[in-house]
Amino acid sequence: MGTILCLFTVNILSYKIMKTTVIAYSDNVCPFCCIGARRLKKLNQEMEFEVEWRAFELHPEVPTQGISMDDYFGGQGAAIIDNVLDYGKDVGIQINTRSLYNSRNSLKLNEFAARQGKFDTVHQALFKSYMVDDKNIGDVETLLDIAEEAGLDRAQAKDFIESPEAKELVTASRNEALRLGINSVPSFIINNNLIRGAYPYDNMKELFARAMAT
């Protein structure tokens, strides 16, 4: 009887410290994902949850060398940037780039960094490298510089980025998201509830609270 009571007590304690998992689909060339990540970090200071980041390549058709935003968005590149800057002013978003690059290799680096416990560092470095420093984060050498600055082994990072495993992980993540009805990022899954978009902070907080309560 005493043993059963003890085990039951341990289970209750374990239940109390369990955190909700937020599955976050994101792309490194999506400024709204950067906004969402920063709002999510602030929200995590007020609410108890863990974040599991997953790759969603938003523009797989973009060439590695990149394309100008004006060309890609039919002359609306500047207007889109102005909109993003206004929408993300609460988190200090900056955008100097006027180009769109292929993000596939950078998403592979995210996966490698996560395995090394450096996801957050690399994730933010990739956003900065692309949006603020206007670097091509589809270029492997650029990514290896970022990896090295984050304290990751350059050779190991290169091997992973170029591996079939990394390619399959990024492809599978996108396919799974599409299967779940996700076709834009950022998107968040909480207790089987899907939240699409980087909502204003107060709205995001309300949506997360509601989803976590179900």
C-alpha positions as CSV (number, residue, x, y, z in Angstrom):
1,M,0.0,0.0,0.0
2,G,2.8,2.4,0.9
3,T,4.6,1.6,-2.4
4,I,1.5,2.3,-4.4
5,L,1.0,5.6,-2.6
6,C,4.6,6.6,-3.2
7,L,4.5,5.9,-6.9
8,F,1.2,7.7,-7.2
9,T,2.8,10.7,-5.5
10,V,5.7,10.7,-8.0
11,N,3.3,10.5,-10.9
12,I,1.3,13.5,-9.6
13,L,4.6,15.5,-9.2
14,S,5.7,14.5,-12.7
15,Y,2.3,15.6,-14.1
16,K,2.6,19.0,-12.5
17,I,6.0,19.8,-14.0
18,M,5.0,18.6,-17.6
19,K,5.0,21.5,-20.1
20,T,3.0,21.9,-23.1
21,T,4.9,21.5,-26.4
22,V,4.4,24.1,-29.1
23,I,5.4,22.8,-32.5
24,A,6.5,25.8,-34.5
25,Y,6.9,25.6,-38.3
26,S,9.2,28.3,-39.7
27,D,11.5,29.4,-42.5
28,N,14.7,31.4,-42.2
29,V,13.9,33.8,-45.1
30,C,10.4,34.6,-43.7
31,P,10.5,37.9,-41.8
32,F,7.1,37.1,-40.2
33,C,8.8,34.0,-38.8
34,C,11.4,36.2,-37.2
35,I,8.7,38.4,-35.7
36,G,6.8,35.3,-34.5
37,A,10.0,33.8,-33.0
38,R,10.6,37.0,-31.0
39,R,7.0,37.3,-29.8
40,L,7.1,33.6,-28.9
41,K,10.2,34.1,-26.8
42,K,8.6,36.9,-24.9
43,L,5.4,34.9,-24.5
44,N,7.5,32.0,-23.1
45,Q,8.5,34.2,-20.2
46,E,4.8,34.4,-19.2
47,M,3.6,31.0,-20.1
48,E,5.0,27.5,-19.5
49,F,5.7,25.7,-22.7
50,E,8.5,24.1,-24.7
51,V,9.1,24.9,-28.4
52,E,9.9,22.3,-31.0
53,W,11.0,24.0,-34.2
54,R,10.3,22.4,-37.5
55,A,11.4,23.3,-41.0
56,F,9.1,24.6,-43.7
57,E,10.7,25.7,-46.9
58,L,8.5,28.5,-48.0
59,H,10.0,29.2,-51.4
60,P,11.6,26.0,-52.7
61,E,11.6,27.3,-56.3
62,V,14.0,30.2,-55.5
63,P,17.5,29.6,-57.0
64,T,20.4,29.3,-54.7
65,Q,21.9,32.5,-56.0
66,G,18.7,34.3,-55.1
67,I,16.3,36.7,-56.8
68,S,15.3,40.3,-56.1
69,M,12.1,40.7,-54.1
70,D,10.7,43.0,-56.7
71,D,11.2,40.4,-59.4
72,Y,9.7,37.6,-57.2
73,F,6.8,39.6,-55.9
74,G,5.9,41.4,-59.1
75,G,7.3,44.8,-58.2
76,Q,5.8,44.8,-54.7
77,G,9.0,44.1,-52.8
78,A,9.4,47.5,-51.2
79,A,5.8,47.6,-50.2
80,I,6.0,44.2,-48.6
81,I,9.1,45.2,-46.6
82,D,7.4,48.4,-45.4
83,N,4.5,46.4,-44.2
84,V,6.7,43.9,-42.3
85,L,8.7,46.7,-40.7
86,D,5.5,48.3,-39.4
87,Y,4.0,45.0,-38.2
88,G,7.2,44.0,-36.4
89,K,8.2,47.3,-34.8
90,D,7.3,45.9,-31.4
91,V,10.1,43.4,-31.6
92,G,12.6,45.7,-33.4
93,I,12.6,44.0,-36.7
94,Q,15.2,45.2,-39.2
95,I,15.3,44.4,-42.9
96,N,18.2,45.6,-45.2
97,T,18.0,42.9,-47.8
98,R,16.1,43.4,-51.0
99,S,16.7,39.8,-52.1
100,L,15.1,36.4,-51.5
101,Y,17.4,33.4,-51.2
102,N,16.8,29.7,-51.2
103,S,16.5,28.6,-47.5
104,R,17.0,24.8,-47.9
105,N,20.6,24.6,-46.7
106,S,19.9,27.0,-43.8
107,L,17.1,24.8,-42.6
108,K,19.5,21.9,-42.6
109,L,21.9,23.9,-40.5
110,N,19.0,24.5,-38.1
111,E,18.6,20.8,-37.7
112,F,22.3,20.3,-37.1
113,A,22.4,23.1,-34.5
114,A,19.4,21.6,-32.7
115,R,21.3,18.4,-32.2
116,Q,24.2,20.3,-30.7
117,G,22.0,22.3,-28.4
118,K,22.6,25.5,-30.3
119,F,19.3,26.0,-32.1
120,D,18.3,29.3,-30.7
121,T,21.7,30.9,-31.3
122,V,21.9,29.7,-34.9
123,H,18.2,30.5,-35.6
124,Q,18.6,34.1,-34.6
125,A,22.0,34.4,-36.4
126,L,20.4,33.2,-39.6
127,F,17.7,35.8,-39.4
128,K,20.2,38.5,-38.8
129,S,22.6,37.3,-41.5
130,Y,19.8,37.3,-44.1
131,M,17.6,40.2,-43.1
132,V,20.1,42.7,-41.6
133,D,23.4,41.7,-43.2
134,D,21.9,40.8,-46.6
135,K,23.9,37.6,-46.8
136,N,22.9,34.6,-49.0
137,I,22.0,31.9,-46.5
138,G,21.6,29.4,-49.3
139,D,25.4,29.5,-49.7
140,V,27.1,26.7,-47.8
141,E,30.3,28.7,-46.9
142,T,28.2,31.5,-45.5
143,L,26.3,29.0,-43.4
144,L,29.6,27.4,-42.2
145,D,30.8,30.8,-41.0
146,I,27.6,31.2,-39.0
147,A,28.0,27.7,-37.6
148,E,31.6,28.4,-36.6
149,E,30.7,31.7,-34.9
150,A,28.0,29.8,-32.9
151,G,30.7,27.4,-31.6
152,L,29.8,24.5,-33.9
153,D,32.4,22.3,-35.7
154,R,32.7,23.6,-39.3
155,A,33.6,20.3,-40.8
156,Q,30.8,18.4,-39.1
157,A,28.3,21.1,-40.0
158,K,29.4,20.8,-43.7
159,D,29.0,17.0,-43.7
160,F,25.5,17.3,-42.2
161,I,24.3,20.0,-44.6
162,E,25.5,17.9,-47.6
163,S,24.2,14.6,-46.3
164,P,21.1,12.8,-47.7
165,E,19.8,12.6,-44.1
166,A,19.6,16.4,-43.9
167,K,17.8,16.7,-47.2
168,E,15.3,14.1,-46.2
169,L,14.6,15.8,-42.8
170,V,13.8,19.1,-44.4
171,T,11.7,17.6,-47.2
172,A,9.8,15.3,-44.7
173,S,9.1,18.2,-42.4
174,R,7.6,20.3,-45.2
175,N,5.5,17.4,-46.5
176,E,4.2,16.7,-43.0
177,A,3.2,20.3,-42.6
178,L,1.4,20.3,-45.9
179,R,-0.4,17.1,-44.8
180,L,-1.6,18.9,-41.7
181,G,-3.0,21.8,-43.8
182,I,-0.1,24.2,-43.2
183,N,0.9,26.2,-46.3
184,S,2.3,29.3,-44.7
185,V,4.6,30.2,-41.8
186,P,4.9,30.8,-39.0
187,S,2.4,28.2,-37.9
188,F,2.0,26.7,-34.5
189,I,0.4,23.5,-33.3
190,I,-0.6,23.3,-29.6
191,N,-2.6,20.3,-28.4
192,N,-3.8,19.6,-31.9
193,N,-4.9,23.2,-32.4
194,L,-3.4,25.0,-35.4
195,I,-2.5,28.7,-35.1
196,R,-1.4,30.3,-38.4
197,G,0.5,33.6,-38.4
198,A,2.6,35.9,-36.2
199,Y,-0.3,37.6,-34.5
200,P,0.1,40.8,-32.5
201,Y,1.4,39.9,-29.1
202,D,-1.8,40.2,-27.1
203,N,-3.8,38.2,-29.7
204,M,-1.0,35.6,-29.8
205,K,-1.1,35.3,-26.0
206,E,-4.9,34.8,-26.0
207,L,-4.8,32.1,-28.7
208,F,-2.0,30.2,-27.0
209,A,-3.8,30.3,-23.7
210,R,-6.9,29.0,-25.3
211,A,-5.1,26.2,-27.1
212,M,-3.1,25.2,-24.1
213,A,-6.3,24.8,-22.0
214,T,-7.8,22.3,-24.4
